[in-house]
Amino acid sequence: MGTRTKLIPASSQTVGPFFRIGLDYLMDCTLSDDAHAGGMIAIQGKVLDRDGAPVPDALLEFWSGEQRAYSNDAGSTGSGISDGFRRAATDGNGAFKVVMKKPDLDRLGDGRFQAPHMLVLVFARGLLRHLISRVYFEGEPGNANDPVLLEIPAERRHTLIARRDEASAYCWDVKLQGADETVFFAW
């Protein structure tokens, strides 16, 4: 009779680090929360898991096409971080808020335009790689003709569009899996 290996259940392991810890020095904490000044907008929301539970230690990077990160060029806030780049960590309730310049239409090489949007990278425990998404803005006329949005099935597009909350604030939740999962892109 051969010996049998007994399988012993083990606790699950997640990919770390927990992104809030140790990254505070990379956050731009000098920016004003005043989203009404100089074309700035606020985007706030939550990062949620498959069950709708908050993800308290995620990190989001927001990029607009017009600026490079950590630029000292014109358009920079003076903190060394460009108006077109921000990082936001989620709090204990999975909530984040970022204030940055609202992007303009983006011209493609073939002459078509993309609606104002930001590229968003999502880092969180349990992910082997960051996730890549976009956030568009409710009420933008360019949304109807945006070549990327038109490639997304109509019933899923809403996961990429931030809802207007007030004059210069938008709400956008990131759902990592499950029903109403945010659209993520392969890059």
Secondary structure by P-SEA (a helix, b strand, c coil): cbbbbbbbbbcbbbbccccccccccccccccccccccccbbbbbbbbbccccccccbbbbbbbccccccccccccccccccccccbbbbbccccbbbbbccccccccccccccccbbbbbbbbbccccbbbbbcccccccccccccccccccccccccccccccccccbbbbbbbcccccccccccc
